Amino acid sequence: MIQKIVFAMLMFTCIALPAQNRKGGHKVLVAYFSHSGNTRTVAQAISEATGADLFEIIPQQDYPTDYGTLLDVAKREINAHKHPALKERVKDFEAYDVIFIGSPNWWSTVAPPVVTFMKSYDFSGKTVVPFMTHGGGRFGHAIDDLKALCPEATFLDGLSVRDGSVSTCRPEVDKWLKRLNLLK
């Protein structure tokens, strides 16, 4: 009889574990948009340090590769409040408790595909942890913009990484995650 109970407990544990990807039982997602690869690098560091699932926010239409043209397109989209369609959705978004949101700083805010992502899901009761890559503008007004998109979420302190230090950001990422108690 005791063996059956132990076996049942082990089976329950094995079934429950895949839904937990960090200590404390929270399911964690790192969702990010990256144009140049900088935000992707930071997202991967966060995922490795937390055990979180990764989701790349990809617009259906690619952005220009020429930097000057990109700046013009991004400014027009932001000013027009354009929310480009995305290629994919997160499967089982409701199961995630903690969601890291990453974006490059475009005109002092998040890139339009990130706005589309934020408007596509219900963040009520979720914990949102923003991170941003930038060329000197840090977060700009992105945090306030994100909070306005999901007012029922809890926000933790974000991390901004300057583009020139992205390749060596892992110690900074680990220190930040340790302070937030989000390391695996």
Secondary structure, DSSP 8 states (H G I E B T S, - for coil): -HHHHHHHHHHHHHHHGGG--SGGG--EEEEE--SSSHHHHHHHHHHHHHT-EEEE--BSS---SSHHHHHHHHHHHHHTT----BS---TTGGG-SEEEEEEE-BTTB--HHHHHHHHTS--TT-EEEEEEEESS-TTTTHHHHHHHH-TTSEE---EEEEGGGGGG-HHHHHHHHHHTT---
